Amino acid sequence: MNIGMKSTSELIDSLITTCIKCYMKQDILMSSPDTEVVQVARDIQTLNKRRNELMREIDKRLGDSDITVTDKTY
């Protein structure tokens, strides 16, 4: 589903889920063999990009679009 089509509560739920997934991937990254580190790091970047999109959309809906500074933090 397009991020703009979700309700605010769905966006918040997605943000929470994405943050947990990102945290868990960080844990995996620290214990992965060198051969897997690149893929795990890419997965983390993808999750972080999604997290930033969700935060921007939530801020926009709440009228705080100028507060969250998330310009390309991934």
PQR file of N, CA, C, O and H, with PARSE charges and radii, in Angstrom:
ATOM      1  N   MET A   1       0.846  -1.182   0.000 -0.4000 1.5000
ATOM      2  CA  MET A   1       0.000   0.000   0.000 -0.0000 2.0000
ATOM      3  C   MET A   1       0.892   1.246   0.000  0.5500 1.7000
ATOM      4  O   MET A   1       1.897   1.312   0.708 -0.5500 1.4000
ATOM      5  N   ASN A   2       0.504   2.212  -0.799 -0.4000 1.5000
ATOM      6  CA  ASN A   2       1.208   3.486  -0.869 -0.0000 2.0000
ATOM      7  C   ASN A   2       1.180   4.154   0.504  0.5500 1.7000
ATOM      8  O   ASN A   2       0.159   4.133   1.192 -0.5500 1.4000
ATOM      9  H   ASN A   2      -0.312   2.159  -1.374  0.4000 1.0000
ATOM     10  N   ILE A   3       2.281   4.733   0.887 -0.4000 1.5000
ATOM     11  CA  ILE A   3       2.399   5.357   2.208 -0.0000 2.0000
ATOM     12  C   ILE A   3       1.351   6.456   2.416  0.5500 1.7000
ATOM     13  O   ILE A   3       0.863   6.642   3.530 -0.5500 1.4000
ATOM     14  H   ILE A   3       3.110   4.751   0.328  0.4000 1.0000
ATOM     15  N   GLY A   4       1.009   7.174   1.364 -0.4000 1.5000
ATOM     16  CA  GLY A   4       0.029   8.243   1.460 -0.0000 2.0000
ATOM     17  C   GLY A   4      -1.397   7.748   1.628  0.5500 1.7000
ATOM     18  O   GLY A   4      -2.282   8.522   1.994 -0.5500 1.4000
ATOM     19  H   GLY A   4       1.406   7.023   0.458  0.4000 1.0000
ATOM     20  N   MET A   5      -1.632   6.470   1.366 -0.4000 1.5000
ATOM     21  CA  MET A   5      -2.968   5.892   1.477 -0.0000 2.0000
ATOM     22  C   MET A   5      -3.248   5.342   2.874  0.5500 1.7000
ATOM     23  O   MET A   5      -4.392   5.021   3.194 -0.5500 1.4000
ATOM     24  H   MET A   5      -0.913   5.841   1.069  0.4000 1.0000
ATOM     25  N   LYS A   6      -2.215   5.232   3.706 -0.4000 1.5000
ATOM     26  CA  LYS A   6      -2.390   4.672   5.045 -0.0000 2.0000
ATOM     27  C   LYS A   6      -2.956   5.708   5.997  0.5500 1.7000
ATOM     28  O   LYS A   6      -2.741   6.909   5.832 -0.5500 1.4000
ATOM     29  H   LYS A   6      -1.285   5.494   3.447  0.4000 1.0000
ATOM     30  N   SER A   7      -3.679   5.230   6.993 -0.4000 1.5000
ATOM     31  CA  SER A   7      -4.164   6.127   8.044 -0.0000 2.0000
ATOM     32  C   SER A   7      -2.975   6.494   8.938  0.5500 1.7000
ATOM     33  O   SER A   7      -1.926   5.852   8.888 -0.5500 1.4000
ATOM     34  H   SER A   7      -3.854   4.255   7.127  0.4000 1.0000
ATOM     35  N   THR A   8      -3.151   7.518   9.740 -0.4000 1.5000
ATOM     36  CA  THR A   8      -2.076   7.938  10.629 -0.0000 2.0000
ATOM     37  C   THR A   8      -1.707   6.822  11.599  0.5500 1.7000
ATOM     38  O   THR A   8      -0.527   6.614  11.885 -0.5500 1.4000
ATOM     39  H   THR A   8      -4.004   8.040   9.781  0.4000 1.0000
ATOM     40  N   SER A   9      -2.694   6.112  12.102 -0.4000 1.5000
ATOM     41  CA  SER A   9      -2.405   5.008  13.030 -0.0000 2.0000
ATOM     42  C   SER A   9      -1.646   3.882  12.326  0.5500 1.7000
ATOM     43  O   SER A   9      -0.780   3.253  12.934 -0.5500 1.4000
ATOM     44  H   SER A   9      -3.652   6.281  11.870  0.4000 1.0000
ATOM     45  N   GLU A  10      -1.956   3.620  11.059 -0.4000 1.5000
ATOM     46  CA  GLU A  10      -1.213   2.613  10.300 -0.0000 2.0000
ATOM     47  C   GLU A  10       0.225   3.068  10.072  0.5500 1.7000
ATOM     48  O   GLU A  10       1.148   2.255  10.112 -0.5500 1.4000
ATOM     49  H   GLU A  10      -2.659   4.131  10.565  0.4000 1.0000
ATOM     50  N   LEU A  11       0.418   4.360   9.834 -0.4000 1.5000
ATOM     51  CA  LEU A  11       1.765   4.894   9.660 -0.0000 2.0000
ATOM     52  C   LEU A  11       2.584   4.722  10.939  0.5500 1.7000
ATOM     53  O   LEU A  11       3.749   4.327  10.888 -0.5500 1.4000
ATOM     54  H   LEU A  11      -0.332   5.021   9.801  0.4000 1.0000
ATOM     55  N   ILE A  12       1.976   5.018  12.074 -0.4000 1.5000
ATOM     56  CA  ILE A  12       2.677   4.884  13.348 -0.0000 2.0000
ATOM     57  C   ILE A  12       3.011   3.419  13.611  0.5500 1.7000
ATOM     58  O   ILE A  12       4.110   3.106  14.070 -0.5500 1.4000
ATOM     59  H   ILE A  12       1.030   5.338  12.115  0.4000 1.0000
ATOM     60  N   ASP A  13       2.077   2.525  13.324 -0.4000 1.5000
ATOM     61  CA  ASP A  13       2.325   1.095  13.478 -0.0000 2.0000
ATOM     62  C   ASP A  13       3.477   0.655  12.573  0.5500 1.7000
ATOM     63  O   ASP A  13       4.354  -0.094  13.002 -0.5500 1.4000
ATOM     64  H   ASP A  13       1.184   2.779  12.950  0.4000 1.0000
ATOM     65  N   SER A  14       3.472   1.116  11.333 -0.4000 1.5000
ATOM     66  CA  SER A  14       4.546   0.772  10.396 -0.0000 2.0000
ATOM     67  C   SER A  14       5.884   1.326  10.874  0.5500 1.7000
ATOM     68  O   SER A  14       6.915   0.667  10.734 -0.5500 1.4000
ATOM     69  H   SER A  14       2.759   1.724  10.985  0.4000 1.0000
ATOM     70  N   LEU A  15       5.874   2.527  11.435 -0.4000 1.5000
ATOM     71  CA  LEU A  15       7.102   3.136  11.949 -0.0000 2.0000
ATOM     72  C   LEU A  15       7.660   2.302  13.104  0.5500 1.7000
ATOM     73  O   LEU A  15       8.859   2.025  13.149 -0.5500 1.4000
ATOM     74  H   LEU A  15       5.037   3.062  11.549  0.4000 1.0000
ATOM     75  N   ILE A  16       6.811   1.912  14.017 -0.4000 1.5000
ATOM     76  CA  ILE A  16       7.250   1.088  15.155 -0.0000 2.0000
ATOM     77  C   ILE A  16       7.834  -0.229  14.657  0.5500 1.7000
ATOM     78  O   ILE A  16       8.906  -0.644  15.097 -0.5500 1.4000
ATOM     79  H   ILE A  16       5.837   2.137  13.981  0.4000 1.0000
ATOM     80  N   THR A  17       7.133  -0.878  13.746 -0.4000 1.5000
ATOM     81  CA  THR A  17       7.595  -2.151  13.199 -0.0000 2.0000
ATOM     82  C   THR A  17       8.923  -1.986  12.479  0.5500 1.7000
ATOM     83  O   THR A  17       9.820  -2.814  12.636 -0.5500 1.4000
ATOM     84  H   THR A  17       6.262  -0.540  13.389  0.4000 1.0000
ATOM     85  N   THR A  18       9.059  -0.927  11.692 -0.4000 1.5000
ATOM     86  CA  THR A  18      10.288  -0.674  10.950 -0.0000 2.0000
ATOM     87  C   THR A  18      11.450  -0.402  11.898  0.5500 1.7000
ATOM     88  O   THR A  18      12.558  -0.887  11.670 -0.5500 1.4000
ATOM     89  H   THR A  18       8.330  -0.254  11.564  0.4000 1.0000
ATOM     90  N   CYS A  19      11.212   0.365  12.953 -0.4000 1.5000
ATOM     91  CA  CYS A  19      12.268   0.640  13.937 -0.0000 2.0000
ATOM     92  C   CYS A  19      12.746  -0.643  14.606  0.5500 1.7000
ATOM     93  O   CYS A  19      13.946  -0.828  14.813 -0.5500 1.4000
ATOM     94  H   CYS A  19      10.312   0.759  13.139  0.4000 1.0000
ATOM     95  N   ILE A  20      11.814  -1.526  14.944 -0.4000 1.5000
ATOM     96  CA  ILE A  20      12.189  -2.795  15.569 -0.0000 2.0000
ATOM     97  C   ILE A  20      12.996  -3.650  14.598  0.5500 1.7000
ATOM     98  O   ILE A  20      14.004  -4.243  14.980 -0.5500 1.4000
ATOM     99  H   ILE A  20      10.840  -1.376  14.776  0.4000 1.0000
ATOM    100  N   LYS A  21      12.557  -3.713  13.349 -0.4000 1.5000
ATOM    101  CA  LYS A  21      13.295  -4.484  12.336 -0.0000 2.0000
ATOM    102  C   LYS A  21      14.695  -3.929  12.139  0.5500 1.7000
ATOM    103  O   LYS A  21      15.656  -4.688  12.007 -0.5500 1.4000
ATOM    104  H   LYS A  21      11.738  -3.230  13.039  0.4000 1.0000
ATOM    105  N   CYS A  22      14.814  -2.613  12.119 -0.4000 1.5000
ATOM    106  CA  CYS A  22      16.116  -1.970  11.946 -0.0000 2.0000
ATOM    107  C   CYS A  22      17.024  -2.303  13.132  0.5500 1.7000
ATOM    108  O   CYS A  22      18.196  -2.630  12.945 -0.5500 1.4000
ATOM    109  H   CYS A  22      14.033  -1.997  12.226  0.4000 1.0000
ATOM    110  N   TYR A  23      16.492  -2.223  14.331 -0.4000 1.5000
ATOM    111  CA  TYR A  23      17.251  -2.550  15.532 -0.0000 2.0000
ATOM    112  C   TYR A  23      17.736  -3.999  15.484  0.5500 1.7000
ATOM    113  O   TYR A  23      18.892  -4.283  15.797 -0.5500 1.4000
ATOM    114  H   TYR A  23      15.540  -1.957  14.483  0.4000 1.0000
ATOM    115  N   MET A  24      16.853  -4.906  15.093 -0.4000 1.5000
ATOM    116  CA  MET A  24      17.206  -6.323  15.036 -0.0000 2.0000
ATOM    117  C   MET A  24      18.274  -6.578  13.973  0.5500 1.7000
ATOM    118  O   MET A  24      19.167  -7.401  14.176 -0.5500 1.4000
ATOM    119  H   MET A  24      15.914  -4.675  14.838  0.4000 1.0000
ATOM    120  N   LYS A  25      18.185  -5.878  12.842 -0.4000 1.5000
ATOM    121  CA  LYS A  25      19.203  -6.028  11.790 -0.0000 2.0000
ATOM    122  C   LYS A  25      20.559  -5.525  12.275  0.5500 1.7000
ATOM    123  O   LYS A  25      21.591  -6.102  11.933 -0.5500 1.4000
ATOM    124  H   LYS A  25      17.460  -5.210  12.677  0.4000 1.0000
ATOM    125  N   GLN A  26      20.566  -4.449  13.074 -0.4000 1.5000
ATOM    126  CA  GLN A  26      21.820  -3.939  13.633 -0.0000 2.0000
ATOM    127  C   GLN A  26      22.470  -5.009  14.503  0.5500 1.7000
ATOM    128  O   GLN A  26      23.687  -5.195  14.470 -0.5500 1.4000
ATOM    129  H   GLN A  26      19.727  -3.980  13.353  0.4000 1.0000
ATOM    130  N   ASP A  27      21.654  -5.703  15.272 -0.4000 1.5000
ATOM    131  CA  ASP A  27      22.141  -6.795  16.108 -0.0000 2.0000
ATOM    132  C   ASP A  27      22.752  -7.897  15.242  0.5500 1.7000
ATOM    133  O   ASP A  27      23.821  -8.421  15.554 -0.5500 1.4000
ATOM    134  H   ASP A  27      20.666  -5.552  15.298  0.4000 1.0000
ATOM    135  N   ILE A  28      22.068  -8.239  14.158 -0.4000 1.5000
ATOM    136  CA  ILE A  28      22.562  -9.267  13.234 -0.0000 2.0000
ATOM    137  C   ILE A  28      23.871  -8.812  12.597  0.5500 1.7000
ATOM    138  O   ILE A  28      24.801  -9.604  12.447 -0.5500 1.4000
ATOM    139  H   ILE A  28      21.200  -7.812  13.905  0.4000 1.0000
ATOM    140  N   LEU A  29      23.940  -7.547  12.227 -0.4000 1.5000
ATOM    141  CA  LEU A  29      25.138  -7.001  11.584 -0.0000 2.0000
ATOM    142  C   LEU A  29      26.368  -7.206  12.455  0.5500 1.7000
ATOM    143  O   LEU A  29      27.430  -7.587  11.962 -0.5500 1.4000
ATOM    144  H   LEU A  29      23.184  -6.904  12.349  0.4000 1.0000
ATOM    145  N   MET A  30      26.224  -6.953  13.741 -0.4000 1.5000
ATOM    146  CA  MET A  30      27.362  -7.039  14.646 -0.0000 2.0000
ATOM    147  C   MET A  30      27.859  -8.466  14.837  0.5500 1.7000
ATOM    148  O   MET A  30      29.006  -8.667  15.235 -0.5500 1.4000
ATOM    149  H   MET A  30      25.361  -6.643  14.142  0.4000 1.0000
ATOM    150  N   SER A  31      27.025  -9.454  14.563 -0.4000 1.5000
ATOM    151  CA  SER A  31      27.431 -10.841  14.761 -0.0000 2.0000
ATOM    152  C   SER A  31      27.577 -11.621  13.455  0.5500 1.7000
ATOM    153  O   SER A  31      27.784 -12.835  13.478 -0.5500 1.4000
ATOM    154  H   SER A  31      26.093  -9.291  14.239  0.4000 1.0000
ATOM    155  N   SER A  32      27.470 -10.939  12.325 -0.4000 1.5000
ATOM    156  CA  SER A  32      27.539 -11.610  11.028 -0.0000 2.0000
ATOM    157  C   SER A  32      28.978 -11.795  10.572  0.5500 1.7000
ATOM    158  O   SER A  32      29.848 -10.976  10.869 -0.5500 1.4000
ATOM    159  H   SER A  32      27.301  -9.953  12.306  0.4000 1.0000
ATOM    160  N   PRO A  33      29.214 -12.877   9.850 -0.5600 1.5000
ATOM    161  CA  PRO A  33      30.537 -13.027   9.238  0.2800 2.0000
ATOM    162  C   PRO A  33      30.713 -11.972   8.141  0.5500 1.7000
ATOM    163  O   PRO A  33      29.737 -11.458   7.596 -0.5500 1.4000
ATOM    164  N   ASP A  34      31.947 -11.667   7.836 -0.4000 1.5000
ATOM    165  CA  ASP A  34      32.253 -10.628   6.853 -0.0000 2.0000
ATOM    166  C   ASP A  34      31.555 -10.836   5.514  0.5500 1.7000
ATOM    167  O   ASP A  34      31.231  -9.865   4.829 -0.5500 1.4000
ATOM    168  H   ASP A  34      32.740 -12.085   8.278  0.4000 1.0000
ATOM    169  N   THR A  35      31.323 -12.076   5.138 -0.4000 1.5000
ATOM    170  CA  THR A  35      30.696 -12.350   3.842 -0.0000 2.0000
ATOM    171  C   THR A  35      29.238 -11.909   3.792  0.5500 1.7000
ATOM    172  O   THR A  35      28.688 -11.729   2.706 -0.5500 1.4000
ATOM    173  H   THR A  35      31.586 -12.864   5.694  0.4000 1.0000
ATOM    174  N   GLU A  36      28.604 -11.731   4.947 -0.4000 1.5000
ATOM    175  CA  GLU A  36      27.190 -11.348   4.994 -0.0000 2.0000
ATOM    176  C   GLU A  36      26.976  -9.880   5.366  0.5500 1.7000
ATOM    177  O   GLU A  36      25.859  -9.372   5.265 -0.5500 1.4000
ATOM    178  H   GLU A  36      29.051 -11.878   5.830  0.4000 1.0000
ATOM    179  N   VAL A  37      28.024  -9.209   5.790 -0.4000 1.5000
ATOM    180  CA  VAL A  37      27.897  -7.843   6.309 -0.0000 2.0000
ATOM    181  C   VAL A  37      27.323  -6.884   5.270  0.5500 1.7000
ATOM    182  O   VAL A  37      26.479  -6.053   5.606 -0.5500 1.4000
ATOM    183  H   VAL A  37      28.931  -9.622   5.872  0.4000 1.0000
ATOM    184  N   VAL A  38      27.751  -6.980   4.046 -0.4000 1.5000
ATOM    185  CA  VAL A  38      27.296  -6.049   3.009 -0.0000 2.0000
ATOM    186  C   VAL A  38      25.789  -6.156   2.802  0.5500 1.7000
ATOM    187  O   VAL A  38      25.105  -5.135   2.724 -0.5500 1.4000
ATOM    188  H   VAL A  38      28.436  -7.656   3.773  0.4000 1.0000
ATOM    189  N   GLN A  39      25.266  -7.362   2.713 -0.4000 1.5000
ATOM    190  CA  GLN A  39      23.835  -7.532   2.499 -0.0000 2.0000
ATOM    191  C   GLN A  39      23.032  -7.038   3.700  0.5500 1.7000
ATOM    192  O   GLN A  39      22.000  -6.388   3.530 -0.5500 1.4000
ATOM    193  H   GLN A  39      25.821  -8.191   2.777  0.4000 1.0000
ATOM    194  N   VAL A  40      23.488  -7.334   4.884 -0.4000 1.5000
ATOM    195  CA  VAL A  40      22.786  -6.880   6.086 -0.0000 2.0000
ATOM    196  C   VAL A  40      22.812  -5.352   6.154  0.5500 1.7000
ATOM    197  O   VAL A  40      21.813  -4.727   6.512 -0.5500 1.4000
ATOM    198  H   VAL A  40      24.326  -7.861   5.022  0.4000 1.0000
ATOM    199  N   ALA A  41      23.952  -4.753   5.811 -0.4000 1.5000
ATOM    200  CA  ALA A  41      24.057  -3.285   5.804 -0.0000 2.0000
ATOM    201  C   ALA A  41      23.100  -2.677   4.786  0.5500 1.7000
ATOM    202  O   ALA A  41      22.495  -1.638   5.051 -0.5500 1.4000
ATOM    203  H   ALA A  41      24.763  -5.260   5.521  0.4000 1.0000
ATOM    204  N   ARG A  42      22.958  -3.303   3.636 -0.4000 1.5000
ATOM    205  CA  ARG A  42      21.993  -2.821   2.630 -0.0000 2.0000
ATOM    206  C   ARG A  42      20.562  -2.942   3.139  0.5500 1.7000
ATOM    207  O   ARG A  42      19.737  -2.056   2.916 -0.5500 1.4000
ATOM    208  H   ARG A  42      23.449  -4.147   3.420  0.4000 1.0000
ATOM    209  N   ASP A  43      20.280  -4.033   3.817 -0.4000 1.5000
ATOM    210  CA  ASP A  43      18.942  -4.208   4.405 -0.0000 2.0000
ATOM    211  C   ASP A  43      18.656  -3.099   5.417  0.5500 1.7000
ATOM    212  O   ASP A  43      17.547  -2.566   5.463 -0.5500 1.4000
ATOM    213  H   ASP A  43      20.950  -4.752   3.999  0.4000 1.0000
ATOM    214  N   ILE A  44      19.647  -2.760   6.216 -0.4000 1.5000
ATOM    215  CA  ILE A  44      19.498  -1.701   7.212 -0.0000 2.0000
ATOM    216  C   ILE A  44      19.249  -0.366   6.522  0.5500 1.7000
ATOM    217  O   ILE A  44      18.399   0.408   6.965 -0.5500 1.4000
ATOM    218  H   ILE A  44      20.548  -3.193   6.178  0.4000 1.0000
ATOM    219  N   GLN A  45      19.973  -0.087   5.449 -0.4000 1.5000
ATOM    220  CA  GLN A  45      19.763   1.164   4.710 -0.0000 2.0000
ATOM    221  C   GLN A  45      18.353   1.237   4.145  0.5500 1.7000
ATOM    222  O   GLN A  45      17.728   2.297   4.178 -0.5500 1.4000
ATOM    223  H   GLN A  45      20.663  -0.715   5.089  0.4000 1.0000
ATOM    224  N   THR A  46      17.849   0.134   3.631 -0.4000 1.5000
ATOM    225  CA  THR A  46      16.492   0.089   3.098 -0.0000 2.0000
ATOM    226  C   THR A  46      15.470   0.354   4.203  0.5500 1.7000
ATOM    227  O   THR A  46      14.527   1.121   4.009 -0.5500 1.4000
ATOM    228  H   THR A  46      18.357  -0.727   3.603  0.4000 1.0000
ATOM    229  N   LEU A  47      15.658  -0.277   5.356 -0.4000 1.5000
ATOM    230  CA  LEU A  47      14.758  -0.052   6.484 -0.0000 2.0000
ATOM    231  C   LEU A  47      14.836   1.391   6.976  0.5500 1.7000
ATOM    232  O   LEU A  47      13.811   1.985   7.312 -0.5500 1.4000
ATOM    233  H   LEU A  47      16.425  -0.900   5.513  0.4000 1.0000
ATOM    234  N   ASN A  48      16.028   1.955   7.022 -0.4000 1.5000
ATOM    235  CA  ASN A  48      16.190   3.331   7.474 -0.0000 2.0000
ATOM    236  C   ASN A  48      15.528   4.311   6.509  0.5500 1.7000
ATOM    237  O   ASN A  48      14.942   5.308   6.933 -0.5500 1.4000
ATOM    238  H   ASN A  48      16.861   1.473   6.749  0.4000 1.0000
ATOM    239  N   LYS A  49      15.622   4.027   5.222 -0.4000 1.5000
ATOM    240  CA  LYS A  49      14.946   4.866   4.223 -0.0000 2.0000
ATOM    241  C   LYS A  49      13.433   4.830   4.453  0.5500 1.7000
ATOM    242  O   LYS A  49      12.772   5.867   4.413 -0.5500 1.4000
ATOM    243  H   LYS A  49      16.097   3.217   4.878  0.4000 1.0000
ATOM    244  N   ARG A  50      12.896   3.648   4.692 -0.4000 1.5000
ATOM    245  CA  ARG A  50      11.459   3.492   4.958 -0.0000 2.0000
ATOM    246  C   ARG A  50      11.073   4.236   6.243  0.5500 1.7000
ATOM    247  O   ARG A  50      10.039   4.902   6.297 -0.5500 1.4000
ATOM    248  H   ARG A  50      13.434   2.805   4.724  0.4000 1.0000
ATOM    249  N   ARG A  51      11.907   4.116   7.262 -0.4000 1.5000
ATOM    250  CA  ARG A  51      11.658   4.802   8.531 -0.0000 2.0000
ATOM    251  C   ARG A  51      11.582   6.311   8.324  0.5500 1.7000
ATOM    252  O   ARG A  51      10.700   6.972   8.871 -0.5500 1.4000
ATOM    253  H   ARG A  51      12.747   3.575   7.217  0.4000 1.0000
ATOM    254  N   ASN A  52      12.499   6.848   7.541 -0.4000 1.5000
ATOM    255  CA  ASN A  52      12.497   8.287   7.265 -0.0000 2.0000
ATOM    256  C   ASN A  52      11.252   8.715   6.494  0.5500 1.7000
ATOM    257  O   ASN A  52      10.675   9.764   6.782 -0.5500 1.4000
ATOM    258  H   ASN A  52      13.216   6.311   7.097  0.4000 1.0000
ATOM    259  N   GLU A  53      10.835   7.914   5.517 -0.4000 1.5000
ATOM    260  CA  GLU A  53       9.616   8.225   4.763 -0.0000 2.0000
ATOM    261  C   GLU A  53       8.400   8.252   5.687  0.5500 1.7000
ATOM    262  O   GLU A  53       7.553   9.139   5.592 -0.5500 1.4000
ATOM    263  H   GLU A  53      11.303   7.062   5.283  0.4000 1.0000
ATOM    264  N   LEU A  54       8.328   7.271   6.578 -0.4000 1.5000
ATOM    265  CA  LEU A  54       7.207   7.206   7.517 -0.0000 2.0000
ATOM    266  C   LEU A  54       7.213   8.410   8.460  0.5500 1.7000
ATOM    267  O   LEU A  54       6.166   9.006   8.714 -0.5500 1.4000
ATOM    268  H   LEU A  54       9.017   6.550   6.656  0.4000 1.0000
ATOM    269  N   MET A  55       8.379   8.764   8.971 -0.4000 1.5000
ATOM    270  CA  MET A  55       8.466   9.915   9.878 -0.0000 2.0000
ATOM    271  C   MET A  55       8.054  11.201   9.172  0.5500 1.7000
ATOM    272  O   MET A  55       7.340  12.024   9.746 -0.5500 1.4000
ATOM    273  H   MET A  55       9.229   8.279   8.764  0.4000 1.0000
ATOM    274  N   ARG A  56       8.498  11.377   7.936 -0.4000 1.5000
ATOM    275  CA  ARG A  56       8.125  12.581   7.173 -0.0000 2.0000
ATOM    276  C   ARG A  56       6.611  12.661   6.970  0.5500 1.7000
ATOM    277  O   ARG A  56       6.009  13.723   7.132 -0.5500 1.4000
ATOM    278  H   ARG A  56       9.077  10.708   7.470  0.4000 1.0000
ATOM    279  N   GLU A  57       6.002  11.519   6.613 -0.4000 1.5000
ATOM    280  CA  GLU A  57       4.555  11.495   6.369 -0.0000 2.0000
ATOM    281  C   GLU A  57       3.787  11.761   7.657  0.5500 1.7000
ATOM    282  O   GLU A  57       2.810  12.510   7.653 -0.5500 1.4000
ATOM    283  H   GLU A  57       6.491  10.657   6.482  0.4000 1.0000
ATOM    284  N   ILE A  58       4.217  11.157   8.753 -0.4000 1.5000
ATOM    285  CA  ILE A  58       3.551  11.395  10.044 -0.0000 2.0000
ATOM    286  C   ILE A  58       3.680  12.866  10.424  0.5500 1.7000
ATOM    287  O   ILE A  58       2.697  13.482  10.836 -0.5500 1.4000
ATOM    288  H   ILE A  58       5.011  10.548   8.757  0.4000 1.0000
ATOM    289  N   ASP A  59       4.865  13.433  10.295 -0.4000 1.5000
ATOM    290  CA  ASP A  59       5.070  14.851  10.613 -0.0000 2.0000
ATOM    291  C   ASP A  59       4.195  15.747   9.747  0.5500 1.7000
ATOM    292  O   ASP A  59       3.625  16.727  10.228 -0.5500 1.4000
ATOM    293  H   ASP A  59       5.664  12.933   9.960  0.4000 1.0000
ATOM    294  N   LYS A  60       4.093  15.400   8.455 -0.4000 1.5000
ATOM    295  CA  LYS A  60       3.259  16.189   7.544 -0.0000 2.0000
ATOM    296  C   LYS A  60       1.798  16.156   7.991  0.5500 1.7000
ATOM    297  O   LYS A  60       1.114  17.180   7.982 -0.5500 1.4000
ATOM    298  H   LYS A  60       4.555  14.605   8.065  0.4000 1.0000
ATOM    299  N   ARG A  61       1.332  14.978   8.381 -0.4000 1.5000
ATOM    300  CA  ARG A  61      -0.064  14.840   8.815 -0.0000 2.0000
ATOM    301  C   ARG A  61      -0.337  15.584  10.114  0.5500 1.7000
ATOM    302  O   ARG A  61      -1.439  16.091  10.327 -0.5500 1.4000
ATOM    303  H   ARG A  61       1.888  14.147   8.388  0.4000 1.0000
ATOM    304  N   LEU A  62       0.658  15.648  10.973 -0.4000 1.5000
ATOM    305  CA  LEU A  62       0.484  16.314  12.263 -0.0000 2.0000
ATOM    306  C   LEU A  62       0.801  17.802  12.186  0.5500 1.7000
ATOM    307  O   LEU A  62       0.720  18.510  13.189 -0.5500 1.4000
ATOM    308  H   LEU A  62       1.553  15.236  10.801  0.4000 1.0000
ATOM    309  N   GLY A  63       1.162  18.276  10.995 -0.4000 1.5000
ATOM    310  CA  GLY A  63       1.438  19.692  10.811 -0.0000 2.0000
ATOM    311  C   GLY A  63       2.809  20.111  11.289  0.5500 1.7000
ATOM    312  O   GLY A  63       3.057  21.295  11.518 -0.5500 1.4000
ATOM    313  H   GLY A  63       1.228  17.701  10.179  0.4000 1.0000
ATOM    314  N   ASP A  64       3.711  19.141  11.443 -0.4000 1.5000
ATOM    315  CA  ASP A  64       5.057  19.442  11.919 -0.0000 2.0000
ATOM    316  C   ASP A  64       6.110  19.094  10.875  0.5500 1.7000
ATOM    317  O   ASP A  64       7.189  18.617  11.227 -0.5500 1.4000
ATOM    318  H   ASP A  64       3.510  18.180  11.257  0.4000 1.0000
ATOM    319  N   SER A  65       5.824  19.320   9.622 -0.4000 1.5000
ATOM    320  CA  SER A  65       6.722  18.874   8.562 -0.0000 2.0000
ATOM    321  C   SER A  65       8.071  19.573   8.570  0.5500 1.7000
ATOM    322  O   SER A  65       9.013  19.095   7.939 -0.5500 1.4000
ATOM    323  H   SER A  65       4.948  19.707   9.335  0.4000 1.0000
ATOM    324  N   ASP A  66       8.182  20.693   9.272 -0.4000 1.5000
ATOM    325  CA  ASP A  66       9.468  21.393   9.306 -0.0000 2.0000
ATOM    326  C   ASP A  66      10.299  21.017  10.534  0.5500 1.7000
ATOM    327  O   ASP A  66      11.395  21.549  10.715 -0.5500 1.4000
ATOM    328  H   ASP A  66       7.417  21.082   9.785  0.4000 1.0000
ATOM    329  N   ILE A  67       9.798  20.107  11.384 -0.4000 1.5000
ATOM    330  CA  ILE A  67      10.510  19.762  12.614 -0.0000 2.0000
ATOM    331  C   ILE A  67      11.503  18.635  12.407  0.5500 1.7000
ATOM    332  O   ILE A  67      12.659  18.762  12.810 -0.5500 1.4000
ATOM    333  H   ILE A  67       8.908  19.675  11.237  0.4000 1.0000
ATOM    334  N   THR A  68      11.091  17.542  11.794 -0.4000 1.5000
ATOM    335  CA  THR A  68      11.970  16.385  11.647 -0.0000 2.0000
ATOM    336  C   THR A  68      12.980  16.641  10.540  0.5500 1.7000
ATOM    337  O   THR A  68      12.615  16.833   9.380 -0.5500 1.4000
ATOM    338  H   THR A  68      10.151  17.440  11.467  0.4000 1.0000
ATOM    339  N   VAL A  69      14.234  16.640  10.909 -0.4000 1.5000
ATOM    340  CA  VAL A  69      15.307  16.836   9.939 -0.0000 2.0000
ATOM    341  C   VAL A  69      15.789  15.448   9.535  0.5500 1.7000
ATOM    342  O   VAL A  69      16.590  14.828  10.234 -0.5500 1.4000
ATOM    343  H   VAL A  69      14.530  16.483  11.851  0.4000 1.0000
ATOM    344  N   THR A  70      15.289  14.968   8.395 -0.4000 1.5000
ATOM    345  CA  THR A  70      15.632  13.616   7.952 -0.0000 2.0000
ATOM    346  C   THR A  70      16.083  13.628   6.496  0.5500 1.7000
ATOM    347  O   THR A  70      15.787  12.694   5.751 -0.5500 1.4000
ATOM    348  H   THR A  70      14.638  15.472   7.827  0.4000 1.0000
ATOM    349  N   ASP A  71      16.772  14.642   6.095 -0.4000 1.5000
ATOM    350  CA  ASP A  71      17.250  14.684   4.723 -0.0000 2.0000
ATOM    351  C   ASP A  71      18.377  13.690   4.522  0.5500 1.7000
ATOM    352  O   ASP A  71      19.482  13.877   5.032 -0.5500 1.4000
ATOM    353  H   ASP A  71      17.013  15.401   6.700  0.4000 1.0000
ATOM    354  N   LYS A  72      18.102  12.667   3.801 -0.4000 1.5000
ATOM    355  CA  LYS A  72      19.045  11.606   3.438 -0.0000 2.0000
ATOM    356  C   LYS A  72      19.964  11.215   4.589  0.5500 1.7000
ATOM    357  O   LYS A  72      21.163  11.492   4.571 -0.5500 1.4000
ATOM    358  H   LYS A  72      17.204  12.515   3.387  0.4000 1.0000
ATOM    359  N   THR A  73      19.387  10.578   5.568 -0.4000 1.5000
ATOM    360  CA  THR A  73      20.168  10.101   6.701 -0.0000 2.0000
ATOM    361  C   THR A  73      20.504   8.625   6.570  0.5500 1.7000
ATOM    362  O   THR A  73      21.012   8.009   7.507 -0.5500 1.4000
ATOM    363  H   THR A  73      18.412  10.353   5.583  0.4000 1.0000
ATOM    364  N   TYR A  74      20.221   8.067   5.415 -0.4000 1.5000
ATOM    365  CA  TYR A  74      20.515   6.639   5.219 -0.0000 2.0000
ATOM    366  C   TYR A  74      21.731   6.477   4.356  0.5500 1.7000
ATOM    367  O   TYR A  74      22.142   5.351   4.074 -0.5500 1.4000
ATOM    368  H   TYR A  74      19.808   8.567   4.654  0.4000 1.0000
TER
END
